[in-house]
């Protein structure tokens, strides 16, 4: 579907008999954009939302669709995923169809409430306005004849209010963006509601917000039909854990890219707690005399992929430090075959480490 958009723009002009340029508004801007027209099979239903309005006793439901890695909504929704009329106090939340010719010109600026285009006053060179209009068009598609717009993925957030101890409280709510004032751990994906509630319960218990317990979520219910459309995960769920490994496995860990950083004397639980959330392998060592329950652990930290110089040609490469190479040196991809020629696989490994771990590492 092609649409012509009419717009204002500004130009810097030096009028006749003048020396200094000034900004002049022109109103003959026109750009053609195309809006994808799809059928329901191309953009399947990803999330079904149902709920009731906060401000009145009325239920609502709508479906978000999935196309090109983006969620699309048939209605205007607010930050809490509740339908919101485009005009204050009215129920006109369904997006209107785009006309063949869309005129954004409002006085000296570009503005259109019906189709939600907000321009600014001041200097707006033609190229800038055209880029804005193309970006605006990218947020529109038509599915089975009804206009849809790109929306952000719903996510749960754990919020606290007030000074704790039931002054304010703790709550689980839905949001459409990340607030940088909140910790990343406060956000949960649509399939992590249980985890969000238990995290919020912990927070409320710590703060003494007893009136917020038992923790409940009040907001629209999201039924995930297409799990791939849910991309947000709580970082706690993705967190790596430190791990205890048996005595004598240090060479094995080294081949996996770990390197001994230090040794500690601790109980099993104590050692795990010490390195919780870090990519660390704790290799059992000897039991320690005079410290019951404690034993020695070799703390092996996963080496970062970093810039190394090739030990063969001197070129720059990326890899992990191998304990049999000088610090800062590794093998570059071009030299692998050359260096392997006259070596047994065992000796090659002992010299250079493991392919994919220490050299020739995949780009993340
Ligand atoms: Zn090389």
Boltz pocket constraint, residues with backbone or C-beta under 6 A from the ligand:
constraints:
  - pocket:
      binder: B
      contacts: [[A, 310], [A, 311], [A, 312], [A, 313], [A, 314], [A, 315], [A, 331], [A, 332], [A, 333], [A, 334], [A, 335]]
      max_distance: 6.0
